[in-house]
Amino acid sequence: MTLTYASKLYFKQLAPNTFKSKCLSTQLMQTNPLIASTSKGFFALLPLGQRIVEKLTKLVETELVKIGGQKCEVPSMGPKIMWEKSGRWNELGSEMFKLNDRLETEYCLQPTAEEMFTTLTQNLGSINKKMLPLMLFQTSQKFRDEMNPRFGVIRSKQFLMNDLYTFDVDSVAAENTYNNVFKVYETIFEEILGFKNEIYKVQANPGAMGGNFSHEFHLPNPSAEDALLICNSCGQKSKKDEVKNLSNCSHCESHNLTTIDTVEIGHTFQLGEKYSKVFEATSSKGNPYFMCCFGLGITRIIAAAIDVLSVSNKALRLPNSIAPFKLAIILPKENTVNSLFLQSFINDIANLPTFSNCVLIDDRAEKSIGRRIHDANHLGIPNILVASSHKHVDPYEIQTIEYLKTYPKSDKVEKVGDLTHSELFAQLSK
């Protein structure tokens, strides 16, 4: 159980209009501050942003481990010879950062890692069938030389991604693995992050990744990085830039179509034997493995979630599961009967499973209580407790604590009430 004190936190909120951007999440992530721009297309993760990233990373990795995923980490630099072998050194072209070491050996900063993970699997030699499907993942920095980086971490030159690579003996087993991971992605987006009504799943072109087919996961986003066509008659969803005839639905021929601006936050691929053949990653029977790969843009998911749940630059909103803190406790400048009462059971609150290591004690005595409530709202902390600053409170009367909440898709703070100890724990234990 760890408590964080605001007076010691690397944290200074800036005025909402400090950063001008078409993208709301970019403004909110910089003013709170979660990130700081270091140069065009590159951002530092500040302590609050790092807390959110670690929470999202942990919940993603926990779900992958449940179905047999094993965590690895491969170098960010990939040798040219490996990427030439797959044909993607030239195929990806100027999108890749390329560099030489002192011996003039050429490398790239890897935007993805199919080549390297397939090589690692080939190096294992014959694998016992009990190990299959082999499911290896990492959460690491990826690099892409974007021509026009924009909208903060939604489209940057360096980004954090969780990427998973799977190896099966045949296409039937690979399809089963694909479906299992797809279900995990659904669980993450729909249940854990709570986007059941916002997430879109759509079949897409595999592109430079290659393979048989792929699916993308999208969230609505006004930055219009992508666009989906939704048929209002049959529910068919298609990527707008992949549909040749925009006037009618390819599934039911209806003309009742809606265009929705979105951003892609996850991608799943059935790769087949494209890489296993090239890198000679074969099963005990000598057949190339059937592969799938999967990617979740960790930093992009965070920005996209903020854009979905926030309504103005006055208040950031995130899913409760990845909020930097789940509870703020605001103490007055001087100890009062009421604040001593609250302090007497802070550790009990912090030991509740919901709030483990997620409690912020706002002890910044130089700021008014009203200002600190405003800051907690701006940061999107869902639960706020406020101790009274009134000194002349009868020590024998029943003490109550002011309980406030913030909600997704609202920039307001709403008062739940002045609650007794038992009432408060009943609320916090829900």
Backbone torsions as a table, in degrees:
resi	resn	phi	psi	omega
1	MET	NA	120.7	-179.1
2	THR	-127.0	132.6	175.1
3	LEU	-103.6	139.7	177.2
4	THR	-108.5	132.7	-179.2
5	TYR	-104.0	127.5	-176.0
6	ALA	-60.4	-31.9	-178.3
7	SER	-65.0	-21.7	-178.6
8	LYS	-106.3	-2.3	-175.0
9	LEU	-83.1	138.6	173.9
10	TYR	-71.3	91.1	-166.9
11	PHE	-160.5	114.9	174.2
12	LYS	-145.1	106.3	-179.1
13	GLN	-71.5	142.9	178.9
14	LEU	-107.2	163.0	-179.8
15	ALA	-59.7	143.2	-175.9
16	PRO	-54.2	-29.8	-176.8
17	ASN	-96.4	15.1	-179.1
18	THR	-62.7	-40.1	-178.0
19	PHE	-114.6	124.1	178.2
20	LYS	-94.2	126.7	177.6
21	SER	-159.3	147.0	173.3
22	LYS	-64.5	-24.1	-173.7
23	CYS	-97.1	118.0	-177.3
24	LEU	-62.5	-41.0	-178.0
25	SER	-62.3	-34.7	178.5
26	THR	-62.4	-44.3	177.7
27	GLN	-61.4	-49.4	-174.0
28	LEU	-68.2	-36.0	-179.0
29	MET	-71.5	-25.3	179.1
30	GLN	-90.3	-32.0	-178.3
31	THR	-80.4	-17.6	-173.7
32	ASN	-81.3	-28.1	-17.9
33	PRO	-103.0	136.4	176.0
34	LEU	-99.9	-32.9	-178.9
35	ILE	-134.5	162.4	173.1
36	ALA	-140.4	133.1	179.5
37	SER	-71.2	132.9	176.8
38	THR	-106.1	-30.2	172.1
39	SER	-167.6	173.0	-173.7
40	LYS	-60.3	119.1	178.0
41	GLY	89.8	-0.1	-179.5
42	PHE	-126.3	139.1	-177.5
43	PHE	-136.3	140.8	170.4
44	ALA	-87.6	139.6	172.1
45	LEU	-86.9	118.7	177.5
46	LEU	-85.6	167.9	-172.5
47	PRO	-50.9	-42.2	179.6
48	LEU	-66.7	-41.4	177.2
49	GLY	-64.5	-38.5	178.8
50	GLN	-64.3	-36.6	177.0
51	ARG	-60.1	-43.4	-179.3
52	ILE	-66.3	-44.7	179.3
53	VAL	-59.6	-44.2	-179.1
54	GLU	-65.4	-36.2	177.8
55	LYS	-65.9	-46.6	-179.4
56	LEU	-65.6	-42.5	178.4
57	THR	-59.3	-44.4	-178.7
58	LYS	-63.8	-42.9	-177.7
59	LEU	-69.7	-35.6	176.9
60	VAL	-65.0	-48.8	-177.2
61	GLU	-65.6	-35.4	177.8
62	THR	-61.1	-42.2	-179.8
63	GLU	-68.4	-35.6	179.4
64	LEU	-70.9	-38.0	178.1
65	VAL	-64.0	-33.3	179.9
66	LYS	-59.2	-30.9	-178.6
67	ILE	-102.3	12.7	174.8
68	GLY	105.9	4.9	177.7
69	GLY	-67.3	144.9	178.5
70	GLN	-124.0	131.4	-174.3
71	LYS	-83.8	137.0	176.3
72	CYS	-133.1	-179.6	165.5
73	GLU	-152.5	126.5	179.5
74	VAL	-109.6	161.9	-178.9
75	PRO	-59.8	147.6	175.9
76	SER	-70.9	-25.9	179.7
77	MET	-94.2	128.6	177.7
78	GLY	-113.7	134.5	-178.6
79	PRO	-69.2	143.6	-179.4
80	LYS	-55.2	-40.2	-175.9
81	ILE	-59.2	-34.5	179.0
82	MET	-70.6	-43.7	-178.0
83	TRP	-73.3	-28.6	174.6
84	GLU	-69.1	-33.9	-178.7
85	LYS	-61.5	-36.6	178.7
86	SER	-85.6	-11.0	-179.6
87	GLY	87.2	4.9	-173.7
88	ARG	-97.0	-5.0	176.9
89	TRP	-59.1	-44.5	178.7
90	ASN	-88.1	-30.8	-176.9
91	GLU	-61.7	-42.3	179.8
92	LEU	-82.7	-21.3	169.1
93	GLY	51.9	-125.6	-171.4
94	SER	-72.4	-8.4	176.9
95	GLU	-72.0	-18.2	-177.1
96	MET	-94.6	136.9	168.3
97	PHE	-77.7	125.8	-178.4
98	LYS	-121.6	143.2	-176.4
99	LEU	-152.3	162.7	179.2
100	ASN	-118.2	147.4	171.2
101	ASP	-88.7	-175.7	-174.8
102	ARG	-66.9	-16.6	176.7
103	LEU	-94.7	8.2	-179.8
104	GLU	66.6	21.9	170.6
105	THR	-76.0	133.1	-174.7
106	GLU	-92.1	139.9	179.3
107	TYR	-135.9	167.5	167.2
108	CYS	-127.3	154.1	167.5
109	LEU	-82.3	115.3	-164.6
110	GLN	-71.7	126.1	173.1
111	PRO	-81.3	-15.0	179.7
112	THR	-164.1	174.2	-167.9
113	ALA	-138.5	32.2	177.8
114	GLU	-59.6	-45.7	-177.8
115	GLU	-58.1	-46.4	-173.9
116	MET	-72.9	-40.9	-179.6
117	PHE	-70.1	-33.6	177.1
118	THR	-68.5	-38.7	176.3
119	THR	-63.3	-42.4	178.1
120	LEU	-60.0	-42.0	-179.4
121	THR	-67.8	-39.1	176.4
122	GLN	-61.5	-36.6	-179.5
123	ASN	-66.9	-22.1	178.1
124	LEU	-69.6	-20.3	-176.0
125	GLY	73.7	-153.2	-178.9
126	SER	-65.7	129.0	-177.2
127	ILE	-106.6	133.6	174.8
128	ASN	-57.9	135.5	-175.6
129	LYS	-61.7	-20.8	177.8
130	LYS	-67.1	-20.2	179.6
131	MET	-80.6	-11.6	-174.2
132	LEU	-92.5	147.5	-3.7
133	PRO	-70.1	137.2	173.4
134	LEU	-79.0	124.9	-174.8
135	MET	-129.2	104.4	-176.0
136	LEU	-113.3	132.3	178.9
137	PHE	-136.2	161.9	173.4
138	GLN	-143.3	161.4	169.3
139	THR	-125.1	107.4	-171.0
140	SER	-149.2	168.7	179.5
141	GLN	-74.7	136.1	174.9
142	LYS	-118.9	160.9	-173.7
143	PHE	-134.0	138.6	178.8
144	ARG	-149.2	124.6	-177.7
145	ASP	-81.1	76.7	-179.3
146	GLU	-62.3	133.6	176.9
147	MET	-68.4	-36.5	-177.6
148	ASN	-135.4	74.1	178.3
149	PRO	-64.1	138.9	-175.4
150	ARG	-160.9	165.9	175.9
151	PHE	60.9	44.2	175.2
152	GLY	61.4	-129.6	-176.5
153	VAL	-84.7	3.3	174.6
154	ILE	-68.5	-40.8	175.2
155	ARG	-140.2	89.1	-177.8
156	SER	-120.1	173.2	-178.3
157	LYS	-85.2	-20.2	174.6
158	GLN	-130.1	135.2	-175.8
159	PHE	-150.7	154.1	179.5
160	LEU	-94.5	129.7	-178.9
161	MET	-134.0	142.7	167.3
162	ASN	-97.9	118.1	179.6
163	ASP	-124.6	135.5	-174.9
164	LEU	-121.8	136.6	-179.7
165	TYR	-126.6	128.3	-175.8
166	THR	-122.1	149.7	-175.8
167	PHE	-132.6	125.7	-178.7
168	ASP	-131.0	164.6	-176.6
169	VAL	-77.9	-26.9	-178.3
170	ASP	-154.1	177.0	-174.4
171	SER	-67.4	-33.6	179.8
172	VAL	-65.6	-46.9	178.9
173	ALA	-64.7	-38.5	-179.5
174	ALA	-65.1	-37.9	178.3
175	GLU	-66.1	-37.0	177.7
176	ASN	-64.8	-42.8	177.1
177	THR	-62.8	-44.0	178.7
178	TYR	-56.4	-46.9	-178.6
179	ASN	-64.7	-37.2	179.7
180	ASN	-65.5	-43.5	179.5
181	VAL	-69.7	-37.9	177.4
182	PHE	-57.4	-41.4	178.7
183	LYS	-65.2	-36.2	176.9
184	VAL	-63.1	-43.1	177.8
185	TYR	-61.0	-41.2	176.8
186	GLU	-60.6	-43.2	179.4
187	THR	-61.2	-44.2	-179.7
188	ILE	-61.2	-50.4	-175.0
189	PHE	-74.7	-42.7	-171.6
190	GLU	-84.5	-41.2	-173.5
191	GLU	-99.7	-52.7	-174.8
192	ILE	-71.8	-45.1	178.6
193	LEU	-89.3	-14.1	173.0
194	GLY	79.4	27.6	-178.0
195	PHE	-103.3	34.9	-178.2
196	LYS	-56.1	-36.9	-177.0
197	ASN	-92.6	-4.7	-177.3
198	GLU	-112.7	-24.3	-173.1
199	ILE	-76.6	139.0	176.0
200	TYR	-116.9	135.1	176.4
201	LYS	-115.6	127.1	-173.3
202	VAL	-142.7	140.6	175.5
203	GLN	-72.0	143.2	-173.5
204	ALA	-141.1	169.0	177.6
205	ASN	-76.8	128.3	-180.0
206	PRO	-62.3	-24.8	176.9
207	GLY	61.8	-140.7	-175.4
208	ALA	-66.9	-16.5	178.3
209	MET	-69.9	-31.0	-179.7
210	GLY	78.8	-175.8	178.2
211	GLY	102.2	-172.8	-171.7
212	ASN	-80.6	-53.0	177.5
213	PHE	-161.2	171.4	-178.4
214	SER	-151.2	165.2	174.5
215	HIS	-130.0	151.4	175.7
216	GLU	-121.3	150.2	173.1
217	PHE	-109.8	130.3	-176.5
218	HIS	-127.5	149.8	167.7
219	LEU	-118.3	147.2	175.9
220	PRO	-57.6	139.9	-179.5
221	ASN	-157.7	124.8	-177.3
222	PRO	-70.6	-11.3	178.6
223	SER	-69.9	-15.2	173.3
224	ALA	58.2	44.8	172.1
225	GLU	-65.6	-33.9	177.5
226	ASP	-136.8	174.1	174.4
227	ALA	-148.4	139.5	177.9
228	LEU	-114.4	145.9	171.3
229	LEU	-101.0	122.5	-180.0
230	ILE	-111.7	125.3	175.8
231	CYS	-84.2	119.8	-178.7
232	ASN	-76.1	-7.8	179.8
233	SER	-91.7	-49.5	-175.8
234	CYS	-113.5	-8.6	178.6
235	GLY	85.6	1.8	179.2
236	GLN	-58.9	136.4	178.5
237	LYS	-119.1	136.1	179.9
238	SER	-141.4	150.8	172.8
239	LYS	-73.9	129.8	-173.8
240	LYS	-60.6	-39.6	-176.6
241	ASP	-76.0	-3.6	178.5
242	GLU	-109.2	1.5	-179.8
243	VAL	-100.0	122.8	-178.0
244	LYS	-75.4	-44.0	-178.6
245	ASN	-105.5	107.7	-176.0
246	LEU	-86.3	-2.7	-173.0
247	SER	-85.8	-19.9	-178.8
248	ASN	-147.7	160.1	-178.6
249	CYS	-72.0	132.6	-179.8
250	SER	-70.9	-14.7	-176.7
251	HIS	-94.9	-44.5	-175.3
252	CYS	-125.6	2.5	178.0
253	GLU	70.2	6.5	178.5
254	SER	-66.2	148.0	176.0
255	HIS	-96.1	1.5	-176.7
256	ASN	-86.5	79.0	-175.1
257	LEU	-113.1	148.0	175.5
258	THR	-124.6	136.9	175.6
259	THR	-99.8	130.7	179.4
260	ILE	-123.3	126.3	175.0
261	ASP	-74.0	132.3	-174.3
262	THR	-141.8	175.7	169.0
263	VAL	-135.0	136.5	178.8
264	GLU	-76.8	132.1	-179.4
265	ILE	-124.2	-7.5	177.8
266	GLY	-156.0	150.5	-178.1
267	HIS	-145.3	137.1	177.7
268	THR	-124.6	139.7	-176.1
269	PHE	-132.6	137.8	163.1
270	GLN	-97.5	107.7	-173.6
271	LEU	-87.9	-22.7	-176.2
272	GLY	67.9	-134.0	-175.0
273	GLU	-104.9	12.0	-173.9
274	LYS	-53.3	-47.9	-176.3
275	TYR	-92.7	-35.4	-177.6
276	SER	-65.0	-33.8	176.4
277	LYS	-66.5	-47.2	-177.0
278	VAL	-62.8	-42.0	-175.2
279	PHE	-99.0	8.4	174.0
280	GLU	55.4	43.8	173.9
281	ALA	-90.5	103.0	-170.6
282	THR	-124.6	155.9	178.0
283	SER	-77.9	178.6	-179.9
284	SER	-62.1	-20.2	177.9
285	LYS	-88.7	-0.5	178.2
286	GLY	86.8	7.3	-179.9
287	ASN	-94.3	141.9	177.5
288	PRO	-60.8	141.2	176.6
289	TYR	-64.9	147.0	168.3
290	PHE	-88.8	123.9	-172.4
291	MET	-112.1	152.9	167.2
292	CYS	-132.0	156.9	171.6
293	CYS	-141.0	156.2	-171.4
294	PHE	-144.8	142.3	179.8
295	GLY	-141.0	136.5	173.4
296	LEU	-122.3	122.7	178.1
297	GLY	-80.7	96.9	-172.8
298	ILE	-59.5	-53.3	-177.9
299	THR	-67.9	-34.2	178.9
300	ARG	-69.5	-38.1	177.3
301	ILE	-58.0	-42.3	-178.9
302	ILE	-61.7	-48.1	179.3
303	ALA	-63.6	-43.1	-179.3
304	ALA	-64.1	-38.4	178.0
305	ALA	-63.7	-41.0	177.6
306	ILE	-61.3	-42.3	-179.7
307	ASP	-65.0	-34.1	179.4
308	VAL	-72.8	-40.8	-169.2
309	LEU	-96.6	-12.9	-178.4
310	SER	-99.2	145.0	-176.6
311	VAL	-113.7	-12.7	178.6
312	SER	-159.7	170.8	178.9
313	ASN	-79.0	7.3	178.3
314	LYS	-83.7	-20.4	-174.2
315	ALA	-156.3	125.0	174.8
316	LEU	-81.1	142.3	175.6
317	ARG	-132.5	138.6	178.3
318	LEU	-136.3	161.1	170.1
319	PRO	-57.3	141.9	-179.3
320	ASN	-54.5	-33.7	-175.8
321	SER	-65.2	-20.7	-179.2
322	ILE	-125.7	12.2	175.9
323	ALA	-60.0	141.7	-177.1
324	PRO	-58.3	-38.4	171.8
325	PHE	-135.9	146.6	178.3
326	LYS	-98.0	-13.4	-177.7
327	LEU	-148.5	132.2	171.7
328	ALA	-112.9	133.5	176.3
329	ILE	-115.0	116.9	-174.8
330	ILE	-103.5	117.8	-178.3
331	LEU	-103.7	145.5	179.2
332	PRO	-71.0	171.1	-176.8
333	LYS	-62.2	-37.7	179.9
334	GLU	-123.6	151.9	178.2
335	ASN	-63.3	135.1	174.3
336	THR	-125.5	170.9	175.9
337	VAL	-54.7	-41.9	-176.9
338	ASN	-70.3	-40.4	-179.4
339	SER	-70.6	-35.8	175.9
340	LEU	-64.7	-36.4	175.8
341	PHE	-60.3	-48.2	180.0
342	LEU	-64.5	-44.2	-178.5
343	GLN	-62.6	-24.7	-177.6
344	SER	-68.2	-20.7	179.8
345	PHE	-127.4	21.0	175.5
346	ILE	-59.8	-43.8	-179.6
347	ASN	-63.2	-33.8	177.4
348	ASP	-64.9	-40.0	177.2
349	ILE	-64.3	-46.3	-176.4
350	ALA	-65.2	-21.6	179.0
351	ASN	-86.8	-6.0	173.6
352	LEU	-65.3	136.9	-177.2
353	PRO	-52.0	-36.9	-177.3
354	THR	-64.7	-30.5	-171.6
355	PHE	-111.5	11.7	179.9
356	SER	-57.0	120.4	179.3
357	ASN	59.3	24.1	-177.7
358	CYS	-126.4	23.6	-176.9
359	VAL	-109.1	128.5	175.8
360	LEU	-108.0	121.9	175.3
361	ILE	-94.5	111.2	180.0
362	ASP	-88.9	96.0	-177.2
363	ASP	-106.7	22.4	-177.9
364	ARG	-77.0	89.7	-173.2
365	ALA	-64.7	-21.2	-179.3
366	GLU	-74.2	-13.9	-179.9
367	LYS	-104.8	145.8	177.7
368	SER	-69.4	161.2	177.6
369	ILE	-62.0	-41.5	178.9
370	GLY	-59.5	-41.3	179.9
371	ARG	-65.6	-37.8	-178.3
372	ARG	-73.5	-32.9	172.2
373	ILE	-62.6	-43.0	177.8
374	HIS	-58.8	-44.3	-178.8
375	ASP	-64.6	-40.7	179.3
376	ALA	-64.6	-38.4	176.7
377	ASN	-65.7	-45.2	-179.0
378	HIS	-60.1	-35.6	-179.5
379	LEU	-81.4	-13.4	176.1
380	GLY	83.9	27.1	177.0
381	ILE	-73.2	123.0	-170.9
382	PRO	-72.8	-25.7	-178.3
383	ASN	-125.8	133.3	-177.8
384	ILE	-134.3	126.4	174.8
385	LEU	-112.0	136.5	-177.1
386	VAL	-127.5	124.0	176.0
387	ALA	-88.6	142.7	-178.6
388	SER	-67.6	141.7	177.4
389	SER	-92.9	-1.8	-179.4
390	HIS	-72.4	124.7	-177.6
391	LYS	-79.1	-35.3	-172.6
392	HIS	-90.6	68.6	176.6
393	VAL	-111.2	133.3	-179.4
394	ASP	-62.0	116.1	-177.6
395	PRO	-64.8	-14.4	-177.6
396	TYR	-95.4	-9.5	177.8
397	GLU	-82.0	159.3	-179.6
398	ILE	-67.9	123.8	-178.2
399	GLN	-81.7	142.1	175.4
400	THR	-129.6	153.6	179.8
401	ILE	-118.0	136.0	178.4
402	GLU	-73.5	127.1	-178.3
403	TYR	-117.8	122.9	-179.5
404	LEU	-120.7	155.1	176.9
405	LYS	-136.2	153.7	170.0
406	THR	-117.4	154.2	-174.5
407	TYR	-133.3	152.1	174.4
408	PRO	-59.4	149.0	176.9
409	LYS	61.1	33.0	174.1
410	SER	-151.8	143.0	176.6
411	ASP	-106.4	17.3	-178.2
412	LYS	-99.3	160.9	168.5
413	VAL	-105.6	131.1	-178.6
414	GLU	-116.3	135.2	-179.5
415	LYS	-83.7	127.0	175.4
416	VAL	-82.2	-41.5	178.5
417	GLY	152.2	177.5	172.8
418	ASP	-96.3	111.2	-168.2
419	LEU	-111.6	144.7	172.5
420	THR	-74.5	172.6	179.7
421	HIS	-54.4	-50.5	-176.7
422	SER	-68.0	-39.2	178.6
423	GLU	-64.6	-39.9	-179.3
424	LEU	-64.2	-46.5	-179.1
425	PHE	-68.7	-30.0	175.3
426	ALA	-64.2	-40.3	178.4
427	GLN	-68.8	-47.0	-175.2
428	LEU	-71.5	-20.1	-177.7
429	SER	-88.3	-3.7	-178.5
430	LYS	-66.0	NA	NA
